[in-house]
Each structure stands twice: as C-alpha cells, then as structure tokens.
Amino acid sequence: MAEQQKTRVTVDIYGQQYTIVGTESSSHIRLVASIVDDKMREISEKNPTLDISKLAVLTAVNVVHDYIKLKEEYDRLLQKLHKEKDE
C-alpha cells in the first residue's frame, strides 16, 4: 500500500513559528494556521491578560464549538435530504 506524501510547512501562529507536517496541501495547512492565528488574536483582543496557554485552550474550545455546530447542521441537512429523497 502506497504511503501518502507528507507536506512540511513552516507557519506563524500568534508570533510563534511551527513546522506542520501533514498529507494536505501546503495551501491548506497555511489556511488552517491562518484561521487559528486569527482566532487567537480575536480572543486575545477581548482578553488581553490571558497567558499563551490559556489563550490556546480557549481558542481550541472555540474552534471545537464551531465544529460541533457545523456538524450538527450538516447532520440535520443530511437527514432532511434523505427524508425528501424517501418521499
């Protein structure tokens, strides 16, 4: 079985350099890093006294919250589609 080629990209997130390795394209990895950076900066603006660890955890909580909401909406739309298909 062929192994997927890995992409290695160095990105800047909240002033720190990270090397991300994954199977996605470099543009996808940069997009993800950019969204994380934007979310961290957004939360930091509202809570400027947060240390980096707490900021990172709050960012993760916010992103997972958004993910769950989108997944719930996707599942709801999928059920609606299957229901309409069956009718």
N, C-alpha and C positions, 0 to 999 in steps of 0.2 A: 504494500500500500504506500503510495507516494505521500510524503510529508509536505504540508503547505509551506510555502516560502515565508519566512519571517521578515517583517519590516522593522527597522530600527530607526526611531526618530527622536531627536532631542527637542523638547518643548520647554517653554517658560510658563510656569503656573504660579501666580502670586509672587513673582520675583525670584523664584527658585527654578533651577534647571533640572529637568527629569529626562531620562532616556527611557522611552516607552518601546517595548518590543511586542509585536503582535502580528496577526495574519491579515489585518485590514490594510488598506492603502495608507500611504503617508498623509494624504489629504484628510482622510477620515480621522486618523489619530490626532492630527493638528486641530481639526474641528472639535473633537471631544475635549482636548486640552483647553481650547479657547472657551468652550462653554463652562468648564469647571472654573477657569480663571475669572470669567465674567461673574459667575455665581458667587465666588469667594469675595470678589470686590464689592458686589452688591450687598452682601451680608455684612461685610466689614464697614461699609459706609453707615449702616444702621446701628452697628455695634462696634465702635472703634476701639473699645478697651479689651476686646477678645484676644487671647493669645492664639497663636497659629494652630495649636492642637484643637482647641475648642472651635475655632473657625472652620477647620477641616471637617470636624464631626458635624457641625451644623450644616455645612454645605452638603455633606453626604446625606443627612436626614432630609434636607430639602429636595435633593435630586431624586432620592428614592420615593419620596412622597409624590413628586411629579410623575415618576414612572408608574406607580401604582394607580394613580388617577387615570393616566393614559391607557393602561392595561385594562382597567375596569370598563372604560369607554369602548375600547376595541372589542372586548368580550361581549358587551351589550350590543354593539352594532353587528357583530358576527351572529349572535343569537337572532337578532331581528332579520338579518339576511336569510338565515336558514329557515326561519318561520315563514317568511314571504315566499321562499322557494318551494316550501312544502304545501303552500296553499294553492 
